[in-house]
Amino acid sequence: SQLQEKNNLLLNNETRDNRSLVDNNKAQALSGEDIDALR
């Protein structure tokens, strides 16, 4: 059905977005440690 196709597209987009979010968190891990050191 058309609705199911739309849902599949949304899921695919969310998967791609989540992947980049995970990458960003890894990239920011050092800055997070720096902030903790400042506290």
Secondary structure by P-SEA (a helix, b strand, c coil): caaaaaaaaaaaaaaaaaaaaaaaaaaaaaaaaaaaaac
